[in-house]
Amino acid sequence: MDTRPARSALYIPGSKDRALDKARGLPVDIILFDLEDAVSPDAKVEARATLAAALSAGGYGPRQKIVRINGLDTEWGHDDAAAVAAMDCDAVLLPKVNSPADLDALAEMIPDLPIWAMMETPLGILNAASIAAHPRLKGFVMGTNDLAKDLTARSRPAMTAALQHCLLAARAHGVVALDGVYNAFKDDDGLAIECAEGRDMGFDGKTLIHPAQVAICNAAFGPSDEDIALATRQIAAFEAAEAEGQGVAVVDGKIVENLHIVTARATLAKAAAIATLEKS
C-alpha cells in the first residue's frame, strides 16, 4: 500500500483557475482535481485545458495529484481519459466503478498512471474485493452521496455495512481507503465526529469539499502527540523485554506483544511522513 499520508483529500474543480491556484497553498495530503461533479456540463471540455495548464505550471509540492474524470459511459469520459494521460498528475480516479472490467477499460486508455476507484454504487460495493484486487488499482474513494441516493438511505449508519465491506477489501489487497465527504462544511463539530468515526473504522483519510474542513480532518487522521508517545514507550518496553528473553511487555497496565509493536512502528512512520510533508 502507498505509505504517503492520505489524511485529507480535497476536491478542487478543474474548471476554476482561482480554486486551482488556491490549492497550491493548502495543507492537504491529496488534491482531487475534479472534471466530473464539480464541473458543469457546458464547462467540461474547457476544464480539461484549464486543469492541464495548472498542473503544467506546478506549485503543488509533494501533495498527491489525482484527477477524477467523468465516467467512460458519458460523452466526456473517453476524451477526459485521453487528456489525463498527458497531464502531470499522480493517478486517475474513475467514478461509479461497478466491476474490474471498468478498470480494464480505463487501463487500456491510460497505460502508465495508477488508478483509483470511486466506490459509490450497490454493484460496485458488492464487487469490492475483485475491484481492489485489480493490478492497477491503488485506492478506494467512498462516494457516500451517490451511494445513499442509490440505497435510498437517510443516514450514514445505514451505509456502515457498505463502508466496512469496502474497507475489508482494501485492506485485503493493500490499497488506500478514503471515507466519503461530509456535506455540512460549516458544521465543525459534526465533521469532527464523522472524521473520528471513519478513523476508528480504519480509513486512511477522508474526502473533503471545502478548505475549512482540512485542519479538522488532518488532526483526526494523523497520530496525536499521545499516540506518538505511547508508541515510543511500547517499542522501548518491548525491546527491553526482548533483551531479557521475554516475549511480551507491559505498558500502562496492558500487555504489549509483537502485533502491538507493528502498529506502534507504523504510527511513528506515519508521523514522520506527515512531518516531512508539512515541511515541504
C-alpha positions as a Python dict, from the first residue, in 0.01 Angstrom:
ca = {
    (1, 'M'): (0, 0, 0),
    (2, 'D'): (112, 358, -66),
    (3, 'T'): (274, 482, 256),
    (4, 'R'): (234, 852, 182),
    (5, 'P'): (-6, 1038, 414),
    (6, 'A'): (-366, 1035, 294),
    (7, 'R'): (-542, 1210, 581),
    (8, 'S'): (-719, 1471, 374),
    (9, 'A'): (-827, 1464, 9),
    (10, 'L'): (-986, 1787, -111),
    (11, 'Y'): (-1198, 1810, -426),
    (12, 'I'): (-1098, 2106, -644),
    (13, 'P'): (-1297, 2199, -959),
    (14, 'G'): (-1079, 2155, -1265),
    (15, 'S'): (-1257, 2445, -1432),
    (16, 'K'): (-1183, 2717, -1175),
    (17, 'D'): (-849, 2896, -1208),
    (18, 'R'): (-884, 3064, -869),
    (19, 'A'): (-953, 2738, -688),
    (20, 'L'): (-669, 2564, -870),
    (21, 'D'): (-431, 2839, -762),
    (22, 'K'): (-553, 2842, -402),
    (23, 'A'): (-498, 2467, -377),
    (24, 'R'): (-123, 2521, -412),
    (25, 'G'): (-109, 2659, -60),
    (26, 'L'): (-349, 2428, 121),
    (27, 'P'): (-211, 2177, 376),
    (28, 'V'): (-390, 1877, 226),
    (29, 'D'): (-231, 1539, 158),
    (30, 'I'): (-420, 1473, -166),
    (31, 'I'): (-578, 1709, -418),
    (32, 'L'): (-865, 1554, -612),
    (33, 'F'): (-879, 1765, -926),
    (34, 'D'): (-1236, 1715, -1044),
    (35, 'L'): (-1362, 1704, -1400),
    (36, 'E'): (-1686, 1530, -1300),
    (37, 'D'): (-1941, 1652, -1043),
    (38, 'A'): (-1772, 1985, -967),
    (39, 'V'): (-1779, 2094, -1334),
    (40, 'S'): (-2099, 2188, -1515),
    (41, 'P'): (-2170, 2016, -1850),
    (42, 'D'): (-2107, 2331, -2052),
    (43, 'A'): (-1763, 2376, -1892),
    (44, 'K'): (-1632, 2018, -1910),
    (45, 'V'): (-1443, 2047, -2239),
    (46, 'E'): (-1270, 2371, -2142),
    (47, 'A'): (-1193, 2234, -1796),
    (48, 'R'): (-951, 1979, -1942),
    (49, 'A'): (-730, 2254, -2083),
    (50, 'T'): (-762, 2467, -1770),
    (51, 'L'): (-656, 2180, -1546),
    (52, 'A'): (-375, 2070, -1776),
    (53, 'A'): (-231, 2422, -1771),
    (54, 'A'): (-248, 2441, -1391),
    (55, 'L'): (-76, 2106, -1347),
    (56, 'S'): (188, 2200, -1601),
    (57, 'A'): (258, 2522, -1410),
    (58, 'G'): (318, 2314, -1097),
    (59, 'G'): (349, 2452, -747),
    (60, 'Y'): (153, 2175, -576),
    (61, 'G'): (455, 2044, -389),
    (62, 'P'): (461, 1686, -260),
    (63, 'R'): (83, 1651, -244),
    (64, 'Q'): (-65, 1364, -439),
    (65, 'K'): (-236, 1496, -750),
    (66, 'I'): (-528, 1277, -856),
    (67, 'V'): (-767, 1367, -1139),
    (68, 'R'): (-1126, 1246, -1131),
    (69, 'I'): (-1261, 1206, -1482),
    (70, 'N'): (-1616, 1160, -1600),
    (71, 'G'): (-1745, 807, -1637),
    (72, 'L'): (-1647, 623, -1953),
    (73, 'D'): (-2017, 578, -2029),
    (74, 'T'): (-2063, 956, -2060),
    (75, 'E'): (-1992, 1177, -2359),
    (76, 'W'): (-1687, 1324, -2184),
    (77, 'G'): (-1519, 1020, -2029),
    (78, 'H'): (-1305, 898, -2317),
    (79, 'D'): (-1174, 1245, -2400),
    (80, 'D'): (-1108, 1306, -2030),
    (81, 'A'): (-901, 988, -2015),
    (82, 'A'): (-701, 1089, -2321),
    (83, 'A'): (-635, 1432, -2171),
    (84, 'V'): (-536, 1299, -1829),
    (85, 'A'): (-288, 1057, -1987),
    (86, 'A'): (-81, 1362, -2084),
    (87, 'M'): (-125, 1557, -1759),
    (88, 'D'): (133, 1597, -1483),
    (89, 'C'): (-61, 1403, -1219),
    (90, 'D'): (-6, 1102, -994),
    (91, 'A'): (-321, 899, -1059),
    (92, 'V'): (-664, 897, -1223),
    (93, 'L'): (-989, 848, -1031),
    (94, 'L'): (-1273, 669, -1209),
    (95, 'P'): (-1630, 732, -1086),
    (96, 'K'): (-1902, 472, -1038),
    (97, 'V'): (-1682, 166, -1071),
    (98, 'N'): (-1903, -143, -1085),
    (99, 'S'): (-1652, -417, -1167),
    (100, 'P'): (-1289, -482, -1263),
    (101, 'A'): (-1395, -456, -1627),
    (102, 'D'): (-1442, -80, -1577),
    (103, 'L'): (-1080, -56, -1462),
    (104, 'D'): (-964, -270, -1755),
    (105, 'A'): (-1125, -25, -1997),
    (106, 'L'): (-955, 274, -1837),
    (107, 'A'): (-621, 95, -1809),
    (108, 'E'): (-618, 45, -2186),
    (109, 'M'): (-661, 419, -2240),
    (110, 'I'): (-411, 526, -1973),
    (111, 'P'): (-131, 267, -1963),
    (112, 'D'): (102, 437, -1715),
    (113, 'L'): (-96, 606, -1436),
    (114, 'P'): (-218, 431, -1120),
    (115, 'I'): (-597, 406, -1096),
    (116, 'W'): (-825, 488, -805),
    (117, 'A'): (-1191, 384, -791),
    (118, 'M'): (-1498, 568, -666),
    (119, 'M'): (-1697, 314, -467),
    (120, 'E'): (-2047, 457, -487),
    (121, 'T'): (-2284, 207, -646),
    (122, 'P'): (-2450, -101, -495),
    (123, 'L'): (-2292, -325, -760),
    (124, 'G'): (-1951, -174, -700),
    (125, 'I'): (-1980, -235, -326),
    (126, 'L'): (-2074, -599, -386),
    (127, 'N'): (-1771, -637, -616),
    (128, 'A'): (-1530, -452, -386),
    (129, 'A'): (-1292, -743, -335),
    (130, 'S'): (-1241, -811, -707),
    (131, 'I'): (-1206, -438, -777),
    (132, 'A'): (-944, -398, -503),
    (133, 'A'): (-751, -694, -648),
    (134, 'H'): (-707, -525, -987),
    (135, 'P'): (-333, -487, -1058),
    (136, 'R'): (-360, -117, -1145),
    (137, 'L'): (-584, -22, -852),
    (138, 'K'): (-417, 186, -579),
    (139, 'G'): (-703, 339, -384),
    (140, 'F'): (-1072, 342, -297),
    (141, 'V'): (-1271, 664, -253),
    (142, 'M'): (-1611, 619, -93),
    (143, 'G'): (-1882, 811, -278),
    (144, 'T'): (-2131, 825, 6),
    (145, 'N'): (-2364, 1079, -153),
    (146, 'D'): (-2426, 869, -463),
    (147, 'L'): (-2440, 551, -259),
    (148, 'A'): (-2702, 697, -25),
    (149, 'K'): (-2908, 801, -327),
    (150, 'D'): (-2899, 454, -479),
    (151, 'L'): (-2975, 285, -148),
    (152, 'T'): (-3245, 542, -62),
    (153, 'A'): (-3063, 565, 271),
    (154, 'R'): (-3138, 856, 501),
    (155, 'S'): (-2844, 827, 736),
    (156, 'R'): (-2477, 738, 746),
    (157, 'P'): (-2532, 441, 980),
    (158, 'A'): (-2744, 286, 705),
    (159, 'M'): (-2425, 267, 496),
    (160, 'T'): (-2200, 119, 765),
    (161, 'A'): (-2202, -229, 612),
    (162, 'A'): (-2101, -88, 273),
    (163, 'L'): (-1821, 119, 426),
    (164, 'Q'): (-1686, -177, 621),
    (165, 'H'): (-1714, -408, 321),
    (166, 'C'): (-1500, -175, 108),
    (167, 'L'): (-1253, -126, 390),
    (168, 'L'): (-1212, -503, 427),
    (169, 'A'): (-1149, -536, 53),
    (170, 'A'): (-897, -251, 58),
    (171, 'R'): (-705, -399, 350),
    (172, 'A'): (-711, -748, 197),
    (173, 'H'): (-539, -617, -116),
    (174, 'G'): (-324, -338, 28),
    (175, 'V'): (-489, -32, -124),
    (176, 'V'): (-565, 307, 32),
    (177, 'A'): (-922, 367, 151),
    (178, 'L'): (-1073, 715, 189),
    (179, 'D'): (-1402, 786, 365),
    (180, 'G'): (-1673, 992, 193),
    (181, 'V'): (-1745, 1364, 222),
    (182, 'Y'): (-1924, 1549, 500),
    (183, 'N'): (-2165, 1787, 330),
    (184, 'A'): (-2227, 2039, 610),
    (185, 'F'): (-1898, 2224, 564),
    (186, 'K'): (-1979, 2484, 833),
    (187, 'D'): (-2054, 2219, 1097),
    (188, 'D'): (-1712, 2167, 1257),
    (189, 'D'): (-1843, 1954, 1541),
    (190, 'G'): (-2029, 1721, 1307),
    (191, 'L'): (-1724, 1691, 1084),
    (192, 'A'): (-1502, 1605, 1380),
    (193, 'I'): (-1744, 1332, 1488),
    (194, 'E'): (-1759, 1180, 1141),
    (195, 'C'): (-1381, 1200, 1098),
    (196, 'A'): (-1332, 1021, 1431),
    (197, 'E'): (-1580, 755, 1323),
    (198, 'G'): (-1401, 699, 992),
    (199, 'R'): (-1063, 689, 1162),
    (200, 'D'): (-1184, 438, 1420),
    (201, 'M'): (-1330, 219, 1144),
    (202, 'G'): (-984, 211, 986),
    (203, 'F'): (-998, 452, 692),
    (204, 'D'): (-673, 622, 594),
    (205, 'G'): (-835, 960, 549),
    (206, 'K'): (-1142, 1145, 429),
    (207, 'T'): (-1253, 1332, 120),
    (208, 'L'): (-1346, 1697, 168),
    (209, 'I'): (-1548, 1959, -16),
    (210, 'H'): (-1417, 2279, 145),
    (211, 'P'): (-1074, 2407, 259),
    (212, 'A'): (-1221, 2492, 600),
    (213, 'Q'): (-1251, 2118, 668),
    (214, 'V'): (-882, 2039, 621),
    (215, 'A'): (-743, 2112, 967),
    (216, 'I'): (-1004, 1905, 1150),
    (217, 'C'): (-954, 1616, 911),
    (218, 'N'): (-574, 1621, 935),
    (219, 'A'): (-591, 1623, 1314),
    (220, 'A'): (-833, 1330, 1323),
    (221, 'F'): (-644, 1102, 1084),
    (222, 'G'): (-292, 1188, 1194),
    (223, 'P'): (-124, 1046, 1507),
    (224, 'S'): (-172, 1268, 1811),
    (225, 'D'): (111, 1356, 2050),
    (226, 'E'): (-35, 1098, 2287),
    (227, 'D'): (-36, 833, 2012),
    (228, 'I'): (329, 903, 1934),
    (229, 'A'): (432, 899, 2300),
    (230, 'L'): (253, 569, 2361),
    (231, 'A'): (404, 409, 2052),
    (232, 'T'): (751, 519, 2161),
    (233, 'R'): (703, 375, 2511),
    (234, 'Q'): (562, 49, 2375),
    (235, 'I'): (861, -4, 2148),
    (236, 'A'): (1109, 77, 2424),
    (237, 'A'): (936, -155, 2673),
    (238, 'F'): (910, -440, 2423),
    (239, 'E'): (1274, -412, 2319),
    (240, 'A'): (1376, -414, 2685),
    (241, 'A'): (1162, -724, 2745),
    (242, 'E'): (1317, -897, 2443),
    (243, 'A'): (1665, -822, 2573),
    (244, 'E'): (1568, -1011, 2888),
    (245, 'G'): (1437, -1305, 2690),
    (246, 'Q'): (1070, -1215, 2731),
    (247, 'G'): (812, -1219, 2452),
    (248, 'V'): (577, -959, 2599),
    (249, 'A'): (599, -631, 2787),
    (250, 'V'): (357, -428, 2998),
    (251, 'V'): (281, -61, 2933),
    (252, 'D'): (18, 129, 3132),
    (253, 'G'): (-106, -199, 3278),
    (254, 'K'): (-165, -355, 2933),
    (255, 'I'): (11, -642, 2762),
    (256, 'V'): (226, -539, 2465),
    (257, 'E'): (307, -811, 2211),
    (258, 'N'): (476, -809, 1873),
    (259, 'L'): (149, -722, 1694),
    (260, 'H'): (124, -404, 1902),
    (261, 'I'): (480, -315, 1804),
    (262, 'V'): (392, -345, 1435),
    (263, 'T'): (116, -89, 1494),
    (264, 'A'): (343, 131, 1705),
    (265, 'R'): (613, 141, 1440),
    (266, 'A'): (353, 220, 1174),
    (267, 'T'): (232, 508, 1391),
    (268, 'L'): (582, 655, 1417),
    (269, 'A'): (644, 605, 1045),
    (270, 'K'): (319, 787, 964),
    (271, 'A'): (410, 1072, 1198),
    (272, 'A'): (750, 1104, 1031),
    (273, 'A'): (595, 1104, 683),
    (274, 'I'): (349, 1375, 786),
    (275, 'A'): (628, 1586, 933),
    (276, 'T'): (824, 1557, 610),
    (277, 'L'): (520, 1651, 402),
    (278, 'E'): (439, 1953, 616),
    (279, 'K'): (796, 2084, 593),
    (280, 'S'): (787, 2076, 212),
}
